[in-house]
Amino acid sequence: MPTEELPVVLRTVEEALIFIQSGNARIQLTSAASGNSYRYWIRESSKGKSFFVSVITISGTLAYLGTISDATLGRTAKSRVSEAAPVYKAFAWMWSQLAANLRSNQIPAGLTITGLSR
């Protein structure tokens, strides 16, 4: 990624994965189709094997979604957001699409991933 001035639109799968897995990243997902936009905070676990994902609510509070590893977002006993919630589905879909598009290195059409801070 070129010199980084935040926020920055992440244009490739590689850029998105590097940013998201930086250890302490905040991102925004925006759907062109629905116009919905969600903000997330992704933190690396102390053991470095997985990442904790929380949604940043409109009021600025955090709601824990679960952990990511490989191509899946999984709930844990501490998850506070239902798998049926749009904010959960959006992140889970984005994460699976990044894994599915590693070879093409293309972010799915209609999805904007913005790196907010890390």
C-alpha positions, 0 to 999 in steps of 0.5 A: 500500500502506498503511504497511508493517509487515513481513511483510505479505500482498500482497493484489493483483497491483499490491501484489505487483508493486510489492513484488517490483520494489522492487529488493531484495525477499524474499517467501514463496509459500505454496500452500493446496493443497499446503501448500508454502512457498518464500522468494525474494530478488529483486534488480534488475539494475544496468542496471535491465532485469531482476531476479535471482531466488534461492531462500532455502533452509532453511539460509538459503543462496541458490540462483540460479534465473534472471531475470524480465522481463515475464511469464517466469522464464528460466534463465541460465548461472549458474542452479543450480536445474532448471526441473523443481524445485518451487521453480522451478515455483512462482515461474515459475507465480506470476510468469506468473499475476501478468502474466495477472491484471493486469486483474483485480488478483487474486492467484490463489486458494490462493496467498499472497504474503507480503512479508518485507523490502525 
